[in-house]
């Protein structure tokens, strides 16, 4: 019988793999389209979170720590894309002219807020801050699609991997907090445990944030799929 720890680590590994695929797809699509493939504010918060959990607040879970280091390294070429192409996707001339300065300021602000938030709320595994950033990222990806009114820097594989990465991350949190779930492993037990559990990784805040993230990610997948079809492109051949 699988233990909670095994299930949590398996889901955590799956989350890391899907997010890694998402990063690779973002990097590939961004350089191919010569466009920033992740919204600038989301990138700023993301790279700050990963730097914090890679080098400042070392998580007790080695999987989270090593994953953070890997993700941080993959964020660097995305940051390079932001410097190279970010201004091209900004409409107002003032923002285009000062885009790199805005990006650096965005990173500095994100880093300072996250460092204090993680310390003040004792978020040493990054659950609250991580899901908060994830929600912001999901909203900004939809906004990016609407604002650009096109598919530059975007692919269905980025959308799917991002969605699946967060899906498995939630269940990694769930199994990491569940109490004797294997004793009554069924749908009713799962739902009851998810609703009633109030441990760190499954506080009400997380249980509110995740369904919203899930729905917005599905919305982004549907909207992007329709946009690709409207552009007479096969979503599954556009890597």
C-alpha positions, 0 to 999 in steps of 0.5 A: 500500500502506498504511504502518504509520503510516497504519494506526496513525493510522487505527485510532487515529482510529477508537478516538477516534471510538468512545470519543467516541461512548461519552462522548456516550452516557454523558452523554446516558443519565446526565442522562436517567436522573438517574444516574451512567453511569460508575463513580465510581472509573473516572471518577476514574482516567479524568479524571486520565489525560486531564488528565495527557496533556492538560496535563502529559505532552504525548505526541509523537503529536498525535492522542493529545494532541488526543484527550486534550483532547477526552476531558477536556472530555467527562469534565467533564459526567460529573463533574458527573453524579457530583456530582449523582446519584452518591450516589443509586446508593450503598447504604450511608448513610455513602457516600451522605452523604459521596459527593462527598468520596469522589469528590474524594479518588478523583480526587486519589489517582488523579492522584497515582498516575498521575503517578508511575506514568507518570514511573517507568515512562516510560509517556509514551504512556500505554499501560500506564496506559491499558490498566490503567485500561481493565481496571479500567473494564471490570470496574467496568461489569460490577460496576455492572450487578450492583450496581444490578440494573437498567439506570439510566445504561446502554445497549447503545450505551455498551457497544458503543462502549467495546468498539470503542474499545478494540479499535481502540486495541489495533490502533493500538498494534500497527501503531505497533509492527509491523515491516514488517507490510505485507511479509507482510500475512496472518493468520499474520504478524499473529499472529506479530508480535503474539506476538513483538513486545516493543516499548513498545506491545506489551509482554507486559503489554499483550498480557495486559491486552487479551484480558482487557479484550476478554472482559470487555467482551463479557461486559458487552454480553451481560449488559446485553443480557439485562437490557434484554430482561428489562425488556421493552425493545428494546436498539436503541431505548434511546439 
